[in-house]
């Protein structure tokens, strides 16, 4: 019985660690080399992506694209 509990505990901890890793994703923003915007806050990037704004802070139109992983 103790062996079964230990096995279940190990499996649970492994699943929790994988879940924690999955929630920590990096955000990479790529813009055209000719775009003069040199930095944006995370909030500004989120607003562009969510459609709250349609342009970069300098007024140039933004087209958000969400690529799948491994691209």
C-alpha positions as CSV (number, residue, x, y, z in Angstrom):
1,X,0.0,0.0,0.0
2,X,2.8,2.4,0.8
3,X,4.5,1.7,-2.5
4,X,1.2,2.6,-4.3
5,X,0.9,5.9,-2.5
6,X,4.5,6.7,-3.3
7,X,4.0,5.9,-6.9
8,X,0.8,8.1,-7.1
9,X,2.6,10.9,-5.3
10,X,5.5,10.8,-7.8
11,X,3.1,10.8,-10.8
12,X,1.1,13.7,-9.3
13,X,4.3,15.8,-8.8
14,X,5.4,15.1,-12.3
15,X,2.1,16.2,-13.7
16,X,2.1,19.3,-11.7
17,X,5.6,20.2,-12.8
18,X,4.6,19.8,-16.5
19,X,1.6,22.0,-15.9
20,X,3.7,24.7,-14.3
21,X,6.1,24.6,-17.3
22,X,3.2,24.9,-19.7
23,X,1.9,28.1,-18.2
24,X,5.2,29.9,-18.4
25,X,5.4,30.7,-22.1
26,X,7.8,33.3,-23.6
27,X,6.3,36.1,-25.6
28,X,8.3,37.0,-28.7
29,X,7.4,40.0,-30.8
30,X,8.7,40.3,-34.3
31,X,8.3,43.5,-36.3
32,X,9.4,44.6,-39.7
33,X,13.0,46.0,-39.7
34,X,11.7,49.3,-41.1
35,X,9.3,49.8,-38.1
36,X,10.8,52.5,-35.9
37,X,9.1,51.3,-32.7
38,X,12.0,50.1,-30.5
39,X,10.1,49.1,-27.4
40,X,6.7,48.4,-26.1
41,X,5.3,47.4,-22.7
42,X,3.8,43.9,-22.3
43,X,0.4,45.7,-21.8
44,X,0.8,47.5,-25.2
45,X,1.6,44.2,-26.9
46,X,-1.4,42.5,-25.3
47,X,-3.7,45.4,-26.4
48,X,-2.5,45.1,-30.0
49,X,-2.9,41.4,-30.0
50,X,-6.4,41.5,-28.4
51,X,-7.6,44.1,-30.9
52,X,-7.9,47.0,-28.5
53,X,-5.5,49.0,-30.6
54,X,-4.8,48.6,-34.3
55,X,-1.5,50.5,-34.5
56,X,1.9,50.8,-32.9
57,X,2.6,53.7,-30.6
58,X,4.1,55.6,-33.6
59,X,0.8,55.2,-35.6
60,X,1.9,52.5,-38.0
61,X,-0.8,49.8,-38.6
62,X,-0.2,46.6,-36.7
63,X,-1.2,43.1,-37.9
64,X,-0.9,40.6,-35.1
65,X,-0.2,37.0,-36.1
66,X,-0.2,34.1,-33.6
67,X,2.1,31.4,-34.9
68,X,1.9,27.8,-33.6
69,X,4.8,26.4,-31.6
70,X,8.0,25.3,-33.4
71,X,7.8,28.2,-35.9
